[in-house]
Amino acid sequence: MIGVLVNALREATRRPPVFGPMYVFTVSQSGLSLFGLGAFFWAPALGLAASFLLERDGWKELRGLTET
């Protein structure tokens, strides 16, 4: 099971953005619950927010890769 997890994280962080997937994984495993919403809501929300705030250049690079 560890090998599957390592391969999934390696694939998710292969291209930019990198911090977003790591935040999604961390928050989903934390069991965070705010305002009656669980970790499965907050994980992608906080992952996207962190990625947009910390990796603007990565998003531009990713957009350039998909426009071809």
The first five atom37 places (N, CA, C, CB, O) and aatype in JSON, in Angstrom:
{
  "aatype": [12, 9, 7, 19, 10, 19, 2, 0, 10, 1, 6, 0, 16, 1, 1, 14, 14, 19, 13, 7, 14, 12, 18, 19, 13, 16, 19, 15, 5, 15, 7, 10, 15, 10, 13, 7, 10, 7, 0, 13, 13, 17, 0, 14, 0, 10, 7, 10, 0, 0, 15, 13, 10, 10, 6, 1, 3, 7, 17, 11, 6, 10, 1, 7, 10, 16, 6, 16],
  "atom_mask": [
    [1, 1, 1, 1, 1],
    [1, 1, 1, 1, 1],
    [1, 1, 1, 0, 1],
    [1, 1, 1, 1, 1],
    [1, 1, 1, 1, 1],
    [1, 1, 1, 1, 1],
    [1, 1, 1, 1, 1],
    [1, 1, 1, 1, 1],
    [1, 1, 1, 1, 1],
    [1, 1, 1, 1, 1],
    [1, 1, 1, 1, 1],
    [1, 1, 1, 1, 1],
    [1, 1, 1, 1, 1],
    [1, 1, 1, 1, 1],
    [1, 1, 1, 1, 1],
    [1, 1, 1, 1, 1],
    [1, 1, 1, 1, 1],
    [1, 1, 1, 1, 1],
    [1, 1, 1, 1, 1],
    [1, 1, 1, 0, 1],
    [1, 1, 1, 1, 1],
    [1, 1, 1, 1, 1],
    [1, 1, 1, 1, 1],
    [1, 1, 1, 1, 1],
    [1, 1, 1, 1, 1],
    [1, 1, 1, 1, 1],
    [1, 1, 1, 1, 1],
    [1, 1, 1, 1, 1],
    [1, 1, 1, 1, 1],
    [1, 1, 1, 1, 1],
    [1, 1, 1, 0, 1],
    [1, 1, 1, 1, 1],
    [1, 1, 1, 1, 1],
    [1, 1, 1, 1, 1],
    [1, 1, 1, 1, 1],
    [1, 1, 1, 0, 1],
    [1, 1, 1, 1, 1],
    [1, 1, 1, 0, 1],
    [1, 1, 1, 1, 1],
    [1, 1, 1, 1, 1],
    [1, 1, 1, 1, 1],
    [1, 1, 1, 1, 1],
    [1, 1, 1, 1, 1],
    [1, 1, 1, 1, 1],
    [1, 1, 1, 1, 1],
    [1, 1, 1, 1, 1],
    [1, 1, 1, 0, 1],
    [1, 1, 1, 1, 1],
    [1, 1, 1, 1, 1],
    [1, 1, 1, 1, 1],
    [1, 1, 1, 1, 1],
    [1, 1, 1, 1, 1],
    [1, 1, 1, 1, 1],
    [1, 1, 1, 1, 1],
    [1, 1, 1, 1, 1],
    [1, 1, 1, 1, 1],
    [1, 1, 1, 1, 1],
    [1, 1, 1, 0, 1],
    [1, 1, 1, 1, 1],
    [1, 1, 1, 1, 1],
    [1, 1, 1, 1, 1],
    [1, 1, 1, 1, 1],
    [1, 1, 1, 1, 1],
    [1, 1, 1, 0, 1],
    [1, 1, 1, 1, 1],
    [1, 1, 1, 1, 1],
    [1, 1, 1, 1, 1],
    [1, 1, 1, 1, 1]
  ],
  "atom_positions": [
    [[0.83, -1.2, 0.0], [0.0, 0.0, 0.0], [0.87, 1.25, 0.0], [-0.94, 0.0, 1.21], [0.51, 2.25, -0.63]],
    [[1.99, 1.22, 0.68], [2.89, 2.38, 0.72], [3.41, 2.67, -0.69], [4.07, 2.14, 1.7], [3.51, 3.83, -1.09]],
    [[3.75, 1.63, -1.43], [4.25, 1.82, -2.79], [3.23, 2.5, -3.69], [0.0, 0.0, 0.0], [3.59, 3.35, -4.51]],
    [[1.98, 2.13, -3.55], [0.91, 2.76, -4.33], [0.78, 4.22, -3.97], [-0.44, 2.03, -4.1], [0.64, 5.07, -4.85]],
    [[0.83, 4.52, -2.68], [0.73, 5.91, -2.22], [1.9, 6.74, -2.72], [0.67, 5.96, -0.69], [1.7, 7.86, -3.19]],
    [[3.11, 6.21, -2.63], [4.29, 6.93, -3.11], [4.2, 7.18, -4.6], [5.57, 6.14, -2.78], [4.5, 8.29, -5.06]],
    [[3.79, 6.2, -5.37], [3.66, 6.39, -6.81], [2.58, 7.41, -7.16], [3.34, 5.07, -7.5], [2.76, 8.2, -8.08]],
    [[1.48, 7.4, -6.44], [0.41, 8.37, -6.68], [0.87, 9.79, -6.37], [-0.82, 8.04, -5.85], [0.61, 10.71, -7.14]],
    [[1.56, 9.97, -5.25], [2.07, 11.3, -4.91], [3.15, 11.76, -5.89], [2.63, 11.31, -3.49], [3.2, 12.93, -6.26]],
    [[3.99, 10.85, -6.32], [5.03, 11.19, -7.28], [4.4, 11.63, -8.61], [5.99, 9.99, -7.51], [4.85, 12.6, -9.21]],
    [[3.38, 10.93, -9.05], [2.7, 11.29, -10.3], [1.95, 12.62, -10.18], [1.74, 10.18, -10.71], [1.94, 13.42, -11.11]],
    [[1.33, 12.84, -9.02], [0.57, 14.08, -8.82], [1.48, 15.3, -8.76], [-0.25, 13.99, -7.54], [1.06, 16.4, -9.11]],
    [[2.71, 15.12, -8.32], [3.63, 16.25, -8.18], [4.69, 16.26, -9.27], [4.3, 16.22, -6.81], [5.72, 16.92, -9.13]],
    [[4.44, 15.55, -10.35], [5.43, 15.49, -11.43], [5.54, 16.82, -12.17], [5.06, 14.39, -12.42], [6.64, 17.24, -12.52]],
    [[4.44, 17.48, -12.4], [4.42, 18.77, -13.08], [3.83, 19.81, -12.15], [3.6, 18.69, -14.41], [3.2, 19.47, -11.15]],
    [[4.03, 21.07, -12.47], [3.42, 22.11, -11.64], [1.92, 22.06, -11.79], [3.94, 23.5, -12.01], [1.43, 21.63, -12.83]],
    [[1.19, 22.45, -10.83], [1.52, 22.85, -9.47], [1.79, 21.64, -8.56], [0.4, 23.69, -8.88], [1.21, 20.57, -8.74]],
    [[2.66, 21.85, -7.59], [3.09, 20.78, -6.7], [2.44, 20.9, -5.32], [4.59, 20.79, -6.57], [2.05, 19.89, -4.74]],
    [[2.34, 22.11, -4.79], [1.83, 22.29, -3.43], [0.37, 21.92, -3.28], [2.03, 23.7, -3.0], [-0.04, 21.4, -2.23]],
    [[-0.43, 22.17, -4.29], [-1.86, 21.86, -4.23], [-2.14, 20.4, -3.9], [0.0, 0.0, 0.0], [-2.86, 20.11, -2.95]],
    [[-1.57, 19.46, -4.68], [-1.82, 18.05, -4.36], [-1.32, 17.65, -2.98], [-1.18, 17.17, -5.39], [-1.93, 16.81, -2.31]],
    [[-0.22, 18.23, -2.55], [0.3, 17.9, -1.22], [-0.64, 18.41, -0.13], [1.71, 18.5, -1.03], [-0.85, 17.73, 0.87]],
    [[-1.19, 19.6, -0.3], [-2.16, 20.13, 0.66], [-3.44, 19.28, 0.66], [-2.5, 21.59, 0.34], [-4.0, 19.01, 1.73]],
    [[-3.89, 18.87, -0.51], [-5.09, 18.04, -0.59], [-4.88, 16.75, 0.2], [-5.45, 17.72, -2.06], [-5.73, 16.35, 0.99]],
    [[-3.74, 16.1, -0.02], [-3.45, 14.86, 0.69], [-3.37, 15.09, 2.19], [-2.15, 14.26, 0.18], [-3.96, 14.33, 2.97]],
    [[-2.66, 16.12, 2.61], [-2.47, 16.38, 4.04], [-3.79, 16.71, 4.73], [-1.49, 17.52, 4.25], [-4.07, 16.17, 5.8]],
    [[-4.58, 17.58, 4.14], [-5.85, 17.98, 4.76], [-6.83, 16.81, 4.77], [-6.47, 19.17, 4.01], [-7.57, 16.64, 5.74]],
    [[-6.85, 16.01, 3.72], [-7.78, 14.88, 3.7], [-7.43, 13.85, 4.76], [-7.8, 14.23, 2.32], [-8.31, 13.17, 5.28]],
    [[-6.17, 13.71, 5.09], [-5.75, 12.77, 6.12], [-5.87, 13.35, 7.53], [-4.32, 12.34, 5.87], [-5.83, 12.6, 8.51]],
    [[-6.01, 14.66, 7.65], [-6.04, 15.29, 8.97], [-7.38, 15.13, 9.68], [-5.72, 16.75, 8.83], [-7.43, 15.17, 10.91]],
    [[-8.45, 14.95, 8.93], [-9.77, 14.86, 9.56], [-10.33, 16.23, 9.93], [0.0, 0.0, 0.0], [-11.16, 16.33, 10.83]],
    [[-9.89, 17.27, 9.26], [-10.33, 18.64, 9.51], [-11.84, 18.75, 9.33], [-9.61, 19.63, 8.59], [-12.41, 18.23, 8.37]],
    [[-12.48, 19.45, 10.26], [-13.92, 19.68, 10.17], [-14.21, 21.1, 10.65], [-14.71, 18.64, 11.01], [-13.97, 21.43, 11.81]],
    [[-14.71, 21.93, 9.74], [-15.08, 23.31, 10.06], [-16.47, 23.59, 9.52], [-14.04, 24.32, 9.47], [-16.8, 23.19, 8.4]],
    [[-17.28, 24.27, 10.31], [-18.63, 24.68, 9.9], [-19.48, 23.49, 9.46], [-18.54, 25.69, 8.78], [-20.35, 23.63, 8.6]],
    [[-19.24, 22.35, 10.04], [-20.02, 21.17, 9.71], [-19.59, 20.48, 8.43], [0.0, 0.0, 0.0], [-20.23, 19.51, 8.01]],
    [[-18.53, 20.95, 7.8], [-18.03, 20.34, 6.57], [-16.75, 19.59, 6.88], [-17.79, 21.43, 5.46], [-15.88, 20.09, 7.59]],
    [[-16.63, 18.39, 6.36], [-15.51, 17.52, 6.67], [-14.31, 17.74, 5.77], [0.0, 0.0, 0.0], [-14.29, 18.63, 4.92]],
    [[-13.31, 16.91, 5.99], [-12.04, 17.01, 5.28], [-12.19, 16.8, 3.77], [-11.06, 16.0, 5.83], [-11.41, 17.35, 3.0]],
    [[-13.17, 16.01, 3.35], [-13.33, 15.79, 1.92], [-13.83, 17.02, 1.18], [-14.27, 14.63, 1.68], [-13.71, 17.1, -0.04]],
    [[-14.4, 17.98, 1.89], [-14.74, 19.27, 1.29], [-13.54, 20.21, 1.35], [-15.96, 19.9, 1.99], [-13.19, 20.84, 0.36]],
    [[-12.92, 20.29, 2.52], [-11.84, 21.25, 2.75], [-10.55, 20.89, 2.03], [-11.58, 21.37, 4.21], [-9.77, 21.78, 1.7]],
    [[-10.3, 19.62, 1.78], [-9.05, 19.23, 1.13], [-8.89, 19.87, -0.25], [-8.98, 17.71, 1.01], [-7.89, 20.54, -0.49]],
    [[-9.85, 19.69, -1.18], [-9.65, 20.35, -2.48], [-9.77, 21.87, -2.41], [-10.66, 19.82, -3.46], [-9.1, 22.58, -3.15]],
    [[-10.62, 22.37, -1.51], [-10.77, 23.83, -1.4], [-9.46, 24.47, -0.94], [-11.91, 24.19, -0.41], [-9.0, 25.44, -1.54]],
    [[-8.86, 23.93, 0.12], [-7.6, 24.49, 0.62], [-6.44, 24.18, -0.31], [-7.31, 23.95, 2.02], [-5.5, 24.97, -0.43]],
    [[-6.48, 23.02, -0.96], [-5.43, 22.7, -1.92], [-5.41, 23.66, -3.09], [0.0, 0.0, 0.0], [-4.34, 24.12, -3.51]],
    [[-6.58, 23.98, -3.63], [-6.65, 24.96, -4.73], [-6.23, 26.35, -4.27], [-8.07, 25.02, -5.3], [-5.5, 27.05, -4.97]],
    [[-6.68, 26.74, -3.08], [-6.3, 28.06, -2.56], [-4.79, 28.16, -2.37], [-7.02, 28.33, -1.23], [-4.19, 29.16, -2.75]],
    [[-4.19, 27.15, -1.78], [-2.75, 27.17, -1.57], [-2.01, 27.18, -2.9], [-2.31, 25.96, -0.74], [-1.02, 27.89, -3.05]],
    [[-2.5, 26.41, -3.84], [-1.86, 26.36, -5.15], [-1.96, 27.7, -5.87], [-2.48, 25.26, -5.99], [-0.97, 28.17, -6.45]],
    [[-3.13, 28.32, -5.85], [-3.29, 29.62, -6.5], [-2.43, 30.69, -5.83], [-4.75, 30.06, -6.48], [-1.88, 31.56, -6.52]],
    [[-2.29, 30.64, -4.52], [-1.51, 31.65, -3.81], [0.0, 31.43, -3.93], [-1.9, 31.67, -2.36], [0.76, 32.39, -4.05]],
    [[0.43, 30.19, -3.89], [1.86, 29.9, -3.82], [2.49, 29.56, -5.17], [2.09, 28.78, -2.88], [3.71, 29.63, -5.31]],
    [[1.68, 29.2, -6.16], [2.25, 28.69, -7.41], [1.66, 29.35, -8.64], [2.05, 27.21, -7.49], [1.22, 28.65, -9.56]],
    [[1.65, 30.63, -8.68], [1.08, 31.31, -9.86], [1.88, 31.01, -11.12], [1.04, 32.82, -9.63], [1.3, 30.84, -12.19]],
    [[3.2, 30.94, -11.0], [4.02, 30.61, -12.18], [3.76, 29.19, -12.66], [5.51, 30.79, -11.85], [3.76, 28.94, -13.86]],
    [[3.54, 28.28, -11.73], [3.24, 26.89, -12.1], [1.94, 26.78, -12.87], [0.0, 0.0, 0.0], [1.84, 25.99, -13.81]],
    [[0.94, 27.57, -12.49], [-0.34, 27.55, -13.21], [-0.18, 28.1, -14.61], [-1.41, 28.35, -12.45], [-0.79, 27.6, -15.56]],
    [[0.66, 29.14, -14.75], [0.91, 29.69, -16.1], [1.62, 28.66, -16.96], [1.77, 30.99, -16.01], [1.3, 28.51, -18.14]],
    [[2.58, 27.94, -16.37], [3.28, 26.9, -17.12], [2.34, 25.77, -17.52], [4.44, 26.35, -16.31], [2.4, 25.27, -18.64]],
    [[1.48, 25.37, -16.61], [0.51, 24.32, -16.9], [-0.47, 24.75, -17.98], [-0.25, 23.95, -15.63], [-0.84, 23.95, -18.84]],
    [[-0.89, 26.0, -17.95], [-1.77, 26.51, -18.99], [-1.08, 26.49, -20.34], [-2.24, 27.93, -18.65], [-1.7, 26.18, -21.36]],
    [[0.21, 26.82, -20.36], [0.98, 26.78, -21.61], [1.11, 25.37, -22.15], [0.0, 0.0, 0.0], [1.15, 25.19, -23.37]],
    [[1.17, 24.38, -21.28], [1.27, 22.99, -21.73], [-0.03, 22.5, -22.34], [1.66, 22.1, -20.58], [0.0, 21.66, -23.24]],
    [[-1.16, 22.99, -21.89], [-2.45, 22.49, -22.37], [-2.96, 23.23, -23.6], [-3.47, 22.57, -21.28], [-3.88, 22.75, -24.25]],
    [[-2.4, 24.38, -23.92], [-2.9, 25.17, -25.05], [-2.34, 24.7, -26.39], [-2.56, 26.62, -24.85], [-2.77, 25.21, -27.43]],
    [[-1.42, 23.77, -26.4], [-0.84, 23.34, -27.68], [-1.7, 22.33, -28.37], [0.53, 22.78, -27.47], [-1.35, 21.86, -29.45]]
  ]
}
